[in-house]
Amino acid sequence: MRDLAHGFFMQSPAMAGPIVALLIFFVVFVVIARRVARTRATDWTEDAALPLSDGTVSRTDSNQGTAP
């Protein structure tokens, strides 16, 4: 069975789509990871404070512990 499936997928043009999608994902992942790794910690301090900067309670925060 393995030989039959291997031969089918080697000749199938339908395999080009998933391979191209995997390559695009890998390239985007590497670019984002490289950008994050090269960013200095001082550049992240403002972004790190975003969830805490607002003194108001959001609707999702006020419903904690209650049934929907």
Secondary structure by P-SEA (a helix, b strand, c coil): caaaaaaaaaacccaaaaaaaaaaaaaaaaaaaaaaaacccccccccccccccccccccccccccccc
